[in-house]
Structures are given as C-alpha cells and as structure tokens.
Amino acid sequence: MDVRIGIQNSPRELSFESSQTAAEVEQAVAAALAGQAAHLKLTDAKGTVYVVPAAALAYVEIGSEESRRIGFVA
C-alpha cells in the first residue's frame, strides 16, 4: 500500500510503500492525532522505519492495497 505523509514547514513529503494494512496505518495516525502518541511511526516494505512528530503532521494519504499490475491487461 502506498503512504504519503506531508510535514508542516517542509516542501517535500514522505512517500513509501508499506506492508501494513490500511487499518493499521489509519489506527496509528488516529492515535498520533488524538494525542495518545507523541509521534507517528510507520515501517515501509523494505523495513525502513519512519518516525514523524505528531505535531508536525500536515496530512497522511493512504493509498489502495491493490498490487500494481505490470504489462498489458485484457
């Protein structure tokens, strides 16, 4: 699944593919925004860990869980 995170006062965004489900990512974001966690911690498909302070979150875009198709599709 594709995840894009916008960070306040930063011209760039974090964009990566995660092996976590949409529900897991949404739950982590909700906990960070509700003040239950001081930061948002997500892991990409390669094992890299991203930690963003909850106060710096501008937006989080959660993509679809469908795998990308390669080649021609009939």
Biopython code that builds the backbone (N, CA, C, O; Angstrom):
import numpy as np
from Bio.PDB.StructureBuilder import StructureBuilder

atoms = [
    (1, "MET", "N", (0.843, -1.156, 0.000)),
    (1, "MET", "CA", (0.000, 0.000, 0.000)),
    (1, "MET", "C", (0.895, 1.227, 0.000)),
    (1, "MET", "O", (1.941, 1.247, 0.647)),
    (2, "ASP", "N", (0.475, 2.244, -0.728)),
    (2, "ASP", "CA", (1.218, 3.490, -0.814)),
    (2, "ASP", "C", (0.798, 4.434, 0.303)),
    (2, "ASP", "O", (-0.389, 4.591, 0.586)),
    (3, "VAL", "N", (1.795, 5.066, 0.937)),
    (3, "VAL", "CA", (1.548, 6.028, 2.009)),
    (3, "VAL", "C", (2.318, 7.301, 1.678)),
    (3, "VAL", "O", (3.500, 7.250, 1.337)),
    (4, "ARG", "N", (1.642, 8.445, 1.782)),
    (4, "ARG", "CA", (2.285, 9.741, 1.593)),
    (4, "ARG", "C", (2.007, 10.582, 2.819)),
    (4, "ARG", "O", (0.861, 10.703, 3.250)),
    (5, "ILE", "N", (3.063, 11.167, 3.385)),
    (5, "ILE", "CA", (2.945, 11.965, 4.605)),
    (5, "ILE", "C", (3.456, 13.368, 4.320)),
    (5, "ILE", "O", (4.603, 13.547, 3.909)),
    (6, "GLY", "N", (2.606, 14.358, 4.537)),
    (6, "GLY", "CA", (3.005, 15.754, 4.424)),
    (6, "GLY", "C", (3.442, 16.261, 5.783)),
    (6, "GLY", "O", (2.805, 15.982, 6.798)),
    (7, "ILE", "N", (4.545, 17.014, 5.793)),
    (7, "ILE", "CA", (5.094, 17.534, 7.041)),
    (7, "ILE", "C", (5.040, 19.055, 6.990)),
    (7, "ILE", "O", (5.431, 19.663, 5.994)),
    (8, "GLN", "N", (4.556, 19.663, 8.062)),
    (8, "GLN", "CA", (4.440, 21.122, 8.126)),
    (8, "GLN", "C", (5.808, 21.767, 7.967)),
    (8, "GLN", "O", (6.813, 21.250, 8.454)),
    (9, "ASN", "N", (5.833, 22.908, 7.276)),
    (9, "ASN", "CA", (7.055, 23.693, 7.055)),
    (9, "ASN", "C", (8.135, 22.916, 6.307)),
    (9, "ASN", "O", (9.324, 23.201, 6.457)),
    (10, "SER", "N", (7.731, 21.949, 5.512)),
    (10, "SER", "CA", (8.665, 21.181, 4.698)),
    (10, "SER", "C", (8.124, 21.132, 3.271)),
    (10, "SER", "O", (6.965, 20.772, 3.067)),
    (11, "PRO", "N", (8.934, 21.485, 2.292)),
    (11, "PRO", "CA", (8.440, 21.492, 0.909)),
    (11, "PRO", "C", (8.269, 20.099, 0.316)),
    (11, "PRO", "O", (7.615, 19.952, -0.717)),
    (12, "ARG", "N", (8.832, 19.090, 0.935)),
    (12, "ARG", "CA", (8.749, 17.737, 0.409)),
    (12, "ARG", "C", (7.869, 16.877, 1.298)),
    (12, "ARG", "O", (7.585, 17.223, 2.445)),
    (13, "GLU", "N", (7.446, 15.756, 0.749)),
    (13, "GLU", "CA", (6.630, 14.809, 1.504)),
    (13, "GLU", "C", (7.338, 13.465, 1.551)),
    (13, "GLU", "O", (8.179, 13.162, 0.705)),
    (14, "LEU", "N", (6.991, 12.669, 2.543)),
    (14, "LEU", "CA", (7.483, 11.300, 2.612)),
    (14, "LEU", "C", (6.545, 10.428, 1.797)),
    (14, "LEU", "O", (5.326, 10.511, 1.953)),
    (15, "SER", "N", (7.095, 9.602, 0.937)),
    (15, "SER", "CA", (6.282, 8.721, 0.110)),
    (15, "SER", "C", (6.962, 7.362, 0.088)),
    (15, "SER", "O", (8.128, 7.245, -0.287)),
    (16, "PHE", "N", (6.215, 6.328, 0.497)),
    (16, "PHE", "CA", (6.789, 4.991, 0.524)),
    (16, "PHE", "C", (5.688, 3.944, 0.424)),
    (16, "PHE", "O", (4.503, 4.246, 0.566)),
    (17, "GLU", "N", (6.104, 2.716, 0.178)),
    (17, "GLU", "CA", (5.177, 1.597, 0.099)),
    (17, "GLU", "C", (5.298, 0.794, 1.385)),
    (17, "GLU", "O", (6.395, 0.398, 1.779)),
    (18, "SER", "N", (4.170, 0.558, 2.033)),
    (18, "SER", "CA", (4.163, -0.124, 3.320)),
    (18, "SER", "C", (3.513, -1.495, 3.206)),
    (18, "SER", "O", (2.608, -1.711, 2.400)),
    (19, "SER", "N", (3.997, -2.410, 4.028)),
    (19, "SER", "CA", (3.383, -3.740, 4.077)),
    (19, "SER", "C", (2.271, -3.798, 5.116)),
    (19, "SER", "O", (1.594, -4.819, 5.242)),
    (20, "GLN", "N", (2.075, -2.700, 5.868)),
    (20, "GLN", "CA", (0.996, -2.626, 6.849)),
    (20, "GLN", "C", (-0.334, -2.457, 6.120)),
    (20, "GLN", "O", (-0.377, -1.944, 5.002)),
    (21, "THR", "N", (-1.409, -2.889, 6.757)),
    (21, "THR", "CA", (-2.727, -2.734, 6.156)),
    (21, "THR", "C", (-3.204, -1.295, 6.321)),
    (21, "THR", "O", (-2.655, -0.531, 7.114)),
    (22, "ALA", "N", (-4.227, -0.943, 5.564)),
    (22, "ALA", "CA", (-4.796, 0.403, 5.652)),
    (22, "ALA", "C", (-5.341, 0.663, 7.051)),
    (22, "ALA", "O", (-5.219, 1.773, 7.569)),
    (23, "ALA", "N", (-5.933, -0.342, 7.655)),
    (23, "ALA", "CA", (-6.485, -0.188, 9.006)),
    (23, "ALA", "C", (-5.385, 0.072, 10.033)),
    (23, "ALA", "O", (-5.572, 0.879, 10.943)),
    (24, "GLU", "N", (-4.251, -0.595, 9.898)),
    (24, "GLU", "CA", (-3.134, -0.395, 10.825)),
    (24, "GLU", "C", (-2.565, 1.012, 10.696)),
    (24, "GLU", "O", (-2.281, 1.665, 11.701)),
    (25, "VAL", "N", (-2.399, 1.481, 9.462)),
    (25, "VAL", "CA", (-1.874, 2.826, 9.239)),
    (25, "VAL", "C", (-2.855, 3.860, 9.771)),
    (25, "VAL", "O", (-2.456, 4.817, 10.435)),
    (26, "GLU", "N", (-4.133, 3.669, 9.481)),
    (26, "GLU", "CA", (-5.157, 4.608, 9.948)),
    (26, "GLU", "C", (-5.210, 4.658, 11.474)),
    (26, "GLU", "O", (-5.370, 5.731, 12.055)),
    (27, "GLN", "N", (-5.077, 3.513, 12.116)),
    (27, "GLN", "CA", (-5.101, 3.454, 13.577)),
    (27, "GLN", "C", (-3.893, 4.192, 14.169)),
    (27, "GLN", "O", (-4.033, 4.904, 15.163)),
    (28, "ALA", "N", (-2.711, 4.028, 13.566)),
    (28, "ALA", "CA", (-1.515, 4.715, 14.048)),
    (28, "ALA", "C", (-1.636, 6.224, 13.879)),
    (28, "ALA", "O", (-1.234, 6.983, 14.761)),
    (29, "VAL", "N", (-2.188, 6.660, 12.751)),
    (29, "VAL", "CA", (-2.378, 8.096, 12.506)),
    (29, "VAL", "C", (-3.400, 8.671, 13.483)),
    (29, "VAL", "O", (-3.187, 9.747, 14.041)),
    (30, "ALA", "N", (-4.494, 7.969, 13.691)),
    (30, "ALA", "CA", (-5.526, 8.438, 14.610)),
    (30, "ALA", "C", (-4.984, 8.560, 16.034)),
    (30, "ALA", "O", (-5.304, 9.520, 16.735)),
    (31, "ALA", "N", (-4.173, 7.608, 16.464)),
    (31, "ALA", "CA", (-3.588, 7.662, 17.806)),
    (31, "ALA", "C", (-2.649, 8.852, 17.940)),
    (31, "ALA", "O", (-2.626, 9.510, 18.980)),
    (32, "ALA", "N", (-1.871, 9.135, 16.892)),
    (32, "ALA", "CA", (-0.951, 10.275, 16.938)),
    (32, "ALA", "C", (-1.718, 11.592, 16.982)),
    (32, "ALA", "O", (-1.349, 12.500, 17.727)),
    (33, "LEU", "N", (-2.781, 11.702, 16.188)),
    (33, "LEU", "CA", (-3.548, 12.944, 16.150)),
    (33, "LEU", "C", (-4.394, 13.154, 17.402)),
    (33, "LEU", "O", (-4.689, 14.293, 17.764)),
    (34, "ALA", "N", (-4.783, 12.074, 18.062)),
    (34, "ALA", "CA", (-5.581, 12.180, 19.279)),
    (34, "ALA", "C", (-4.729, 12.485, 20.512)),
    (34, "ALA", "O", (-5.257, 12.708, 21.601)),
    (35, "GLY", "N", (-3.416, 12.491, 20.331)),
    (35, "GLY", "CA", (-2.534, 12.788, 21.458)),
    (35, "GLY", "C", (-2.148, 11.571, 22.260)),
    (35, "GLY", "O", (-1.486, 11.701, 23.289)),
    (36, "GLN", "N", (-2.545, 10.383, 21.819)),
    (36, "GLN", "CA", (-2.186, 9.159, 22.533)),
    (36, "GLN", "C", (-0.728, 8.780, 22.283)),
    (36, "GLN", "O", (-0.130, 8.050, 23.073)),
    (37, "ALA", "N", (-0.159, 9.274, 21.190)),
    (37, "ALA", "CA", (1.248, 9.019, 20.870)),
    (37, "ALA", "C", (1.883, 10.354, 20.493)),
    (37, "ALA", "O", (1.250, 11.196, 19.857)),
    (38, "ALA", "N", (3.130, 10.536, 20.888)),
    (38, "ALA", "CA", (3.822, 11.782, 20.583)),
    (38, "ALA", "C", (4.330, 11.823, 19.150)),
    (38, "ALA", "O", (4.669, 12.886, 18.630)),
    (39, "HIS", "N", (4.380, 10.654, 18.517)),
    (39, "HIS", "CA", (4.892, 10.582, 17.155)),
    (39, "HIS", "C", (4.159, 9.506, 16.360)),
    (39, "HIS", "O", (3.506, 8.628, 16.922)),
    (40, "LEU", "N", (4.285, 9.598, 15.048)),
    (40, "LEU", "CA", (3.737, 8.593, 14.137)),
    (40, "LEU", "C", (4.899, 7.739, 13.662)),
    (40, "LEU", "O", (5.888, 8.257, 13.143)),
    (41, "LYS", "N", (4.780, 6.440, 13.838)),
    (41, "LYS", "CA", (5.852, 5.522, 13.471)),
    (41, "LYS", "C", (5.296, 4.492, 12.489)),
    (41, "LYS", "O", (4.401, 3.720, 12.831)),
    (42, "LEU", "N", (5.831, 4.487, 11.266)),
    (42, "LEU", "CA", (5.410, 3.549, 10.234)),
    (42, "LEU", "C", (6.635, 2.877, 9.626)),
    (42, "LEU", "O", (7.731, 3.437, 9.629)),
    (43, "THR", "N", (6.436, 1.675, 9.107)),
    (43, "THR", "CA", (7.518, 0.902, 8.503)),
    (43, "THR", "C", (7.186, 0.632, 7.047)),
    (43, "THR", "O", (6.058, 0.270, 6.714)),
    (44, "ASP", "N", (8.186, 0.813, 6.173)),
    (44, "ASP", "CA", (7.933, 0.548, 4.762)),
    (44, "ASP", "C", (8.164, -0.926, 4.446)),
    (44, "ASP", "O", (8.524, -1.707, 5.326)),
    (45, "ALA", "N", (7.955, -1.300, 3.188)),
    (45, "ALA", "CA", (8.035, -2.696, 2.766)),
    (45, "ALA", "C", (9.450, -3.255, 2.879)),
    (45, "ALA", "O", (9.623, -4.471, 2.964)),
    (46, "LYS", "N", (10.469, -2.386, 2.881)),
    (46, "LYS", "CA", (11.861, -2.831, 2.965)),
    (46, "LYS", "C", (12.371, -2.868, 4.398)),
    (46, "LYS", "O", (13.501, -3.292, 4.639)),
    (47, "GLY", "N", (11.556, -2.431, 5.352)),
    (47, "GLY", "CA", (11.950, -2.470, 6.750)),
    (47, "GLY", "C", (12.435, -1.138, 7.306)),
    (47, "GLY", "O", (12.799, -1.065, 8.480)),
    (48, "THR", "N", (12.451, -0.089, 6.502)),
    (48, "THR", "CA", (12.855, 1.229, 6.973)),
    (48, "THR", "C", (11.753, 1.803, 7.862)),
    (48, "THR", "O", (10.572, 1.732, 7.520)),
    (49, "VAL", "N", (12.138, 2.365, 8.989)),
    (49, "VAL", "CA", (11.179, 2.924, 9.943)),
    (49, "VAL", "C", (11.158, 4.443, 9.794)),
    (49, "VAL", "O", (12.209, 5.084, 9.788)),
    (50, "TYR", "N", (9.968, 5.014, 9.674)),
    (50, "TYR", "CA", (9.776, 6.458, 9.581)),
    (50, "TYR", "C", (9.095, 6.931, 10.858)),
    (50, "TYR", "O", (8.052, 6.406, 11.249)),
    (51, "VAL", "N", (9.694, 7.930, 11.505)),
    (51, "VAL", "CA", (9.126, 8.496, 12.729)),
    (51, "VAL", "C", (8.917, 9.992, 12.495)),
    (51, "VAL", "O", (9.865, 10.721, 12.205)),
    (52, "VAL", "N", (7.668, 10.442, 12.626)),
    (52, "VAL", "CA", (7.318, 11.849, 12.403)),
    (52, "VAL", "C", (6.622, 12.364, 13.662)),
    (52, "VAL", "O", (5.697, 11.719, 14.156)),
    (53, "PRO", "N", (7.046, 13.515, 14.191)),
    (53, "PRO", "CA", (6.346, 14.073, 15.355)),
    (53, "PRO", "C", (4.889, 14.362, 15.007)),
    (53, "PRO", "O", (4.600, 14.895, 13.936)),
    (54, "ALA", "N", (3.987, 14.018, 15.893)),
    (54, "ALA", "CA", (2.554, 14.198, 15.645)),
    (54, "ALA", "C", (2.202, 15.668, 15.426)),
    (54, "ALA", "O", (1.295, 15.971, 14.652)),
    (55, "ALA", "N", (2.899, 16.577, 16.088)),
    (55, "ALA", "CA", (2.618, 18.000, 15.955)),
    (55, "ALA", "C", (3.004, 18.527, 14.568)),
    (55, "ALA", "O", (2.522, 19.584, 14.162)),
    (56, "ALA", "N", (3.863, 17.810, 13.837)),
    (56, "ALA", "CA", (4.339, 18.276, 12.531)),
    (56, "ALA", "C", (3.553, 17.680, 11.363)),
    (56, "ALA", "O", (3.843, 17.993, 10.208)),
    (57, "LEU", "N", (2.562, 16.828, 11.643)),
    (57, "LEU", "CA", (1.796, 16.205, 10.561)),
    (57, "LEU", "C", (0.899, 17.225, 9.874)),
    (57, "LEU", "O", (0.122, 17.924, 10.525)),
    (58, "ALA", "N", (1.014, 17.302, 8.552)),
    (58, "ALA", "CA", (0.117, 18.153, 7.773)),
    (58, "ALA", "C", (-1.007, 17.297, 7.205)),
    (58, "ALA", "O", (-2.176, 17.673, 7.295)),
    (59, "TYR", "N", (-0.666, 16.153, 6.623)),
    (59, "TYR", "CA", (-1.654, 15.212, 6.100)),
    (59, "TYR", "C", (-1.026, 13.841, 5.943)),
    (59, "TYR", "O", (0.195, 13.712, 5.862)),
    (60, "VAL", "N", (-1.860, 12.827, 5.899)),
    (60, "VAL", "CA", (-1.424, 11.453, 5.619)),
    (60, "VAL", "C", (-2.382, 10.893, 4.581)),
    (60, "VAL", "O", (-3.592, 10.844, 4.801)),
    (61, "GLU", "N", (-1.838, 10.475, 3.459)),
    (61, "GLU", "CA", (-2.639, 9.901, 2.381)),
    (61, "GLU", "C", (-2.360, 8.404, 2.329)),
    (61, "GLU", "O", (-1.216, 7.977, 2.170)),
    (62, "ILE", "N", (-3.417, 7.622, 2.465)),
    (62, "ILE", "CA", (-3.294, 6.165, 2.464)),
    (62, "ILE", "C", (-3.838, 5.665, 1.130)),
    (62, "ILE", "O", (-5.013, 5.861, 0.818)),
    (63, "GLY", "N", (-2.979, 5.017, 0.345)),
    (63, "GLY", "CA", (-3.376, 4.523, -0.972)),
    (63, "GLY", "C", (-4.079, 3.181, -0.881)),
    (63, "GLY", "O", (-4.355, 2.668, 0.203)),
    (64, "SER", "N", (-4.355, 2.640, -2.036)),
    (64, "SER", "CA", (-5.068, 1.365, -2.096)),
    (64, "SER", "C", (-4.125, 0.204, -1.788)),
    (64, "SER", "O", (-2.904, 0.326, -1.882)),
    (65, "GLU", "N", (-4.727, -0.920, -1.418)),
    (65, "GLU", "CA", (-3.946, -2.107, -1.097)),
    (65, "GLU", "C", (-3.745, -3.012, -2.306)),
    (65, "GLU", "O", (-3.113, -4.062, -2.196)),
    (66, "GLU", "N", (-4.284, -2.609, -3.469)),
    (66, "GLU", "CA", (-4.136, -3.433, -4.654)),
    (66, "GLU", "C", (-2.690, -3.430, -5.116)),
    (66, "GLU", "O", (-2.003, -2.411, -5.041)),
    (67, "SER", "N", (-2.238, -4.577, -5.593)),
    (67, "SER", "CA", (-0.896, -4.629, -6.142)),
    (67, "SER", "C", (-0.932, -4.049, -7.537)),
    (67, "SER", "O", (-1.939, -4.151, -8.238)),
    (68, "ARG", "N", (0.156, -3.448, -7.932)),
    (68, "ARG", "CA", (0.224, -2.831, -9.253)),
    (68, "ARG", "C", (0.388, -3.906, -10.301)),
    (68, "ARG", "O", (1.138, -4.865, -10.117)),
    (69, "ARG", "N", (-0.317, -3.738, -11.399)),
    (69, "ARG", "CA", (-0.223, -4.683, -12.489)),
    (69, "ARG", "C", (0.851, -4.224, -13.466)),
    (69, "ARG", "O", (0.980, -3.037, -13.764)),
    (70, "ILE", "N", (1.607, -5.178, -13.949)),
    (70, "ILE", "CA", (2.671, -4.884, -14.885)),
    (70, "ILE", "C", (2.329, -5.516, -16.220)),
    (70, "ILE", "O", (1.892, -6.665, -16.268)),
    (71, "GLY", "N", (2.519, -4.793, -17.286)),
    (71, "GLY", "CA", (2.258, -5.345, -18.607)),
    (71, "GLY", "C", (0.882, -4.973, -19.096)),
    (71, "GLY", "O", (0.226, -4.087, -18.548)),
    (72, "PHE", "N", (0.453, -5.661, -20.133)),
    (72, "PHE", "CA", (-0.845, -5.386, -20.736)),
    (72, "PHE", "C", (-1.920, -6.217, -20.059)),
    (72, "PHE", "O", (-1.732, -7.406, -19.803)),
    (73, "VAL", "N", (-3.035, -5.588, -19.773)),
    (73, "VAL", "CA", (-4.150, -6.264, -19.116)),
    (73, "VAL", "C", (-5.320, -6.304, -20.093)),
    (73, "VAL", "O", (-5.690, -5.290, -20.684)),
    (74, "ALA", "N", (-5.887, -7.485, -20.249)),
    (74, "ALA", "CA", (-7.011, -7.628, -21.177)),
    (74, "ALA", "C", (-8.312, -7.245, -20.541)),
    (74, "ALA", "O", (-9.358, -7.308, -21.187)),
]
sb = StructureBuilder()
sb.init_structure("model")
sb.init_model(0)
sb.init_chain("A")
sb.init_seg("    ")
for serial, (resi, resn, name, xyz) in enumerate(atoms, 1):
    if name == "N":
        sb.init_residue(resn, " ", resi, " ")
    sb.init_atom(name, np.array(xyz, "f"), 0.0, 1.0, " ", f" {name:<3s}", serial, name[0])
structure = sb.get_structure()
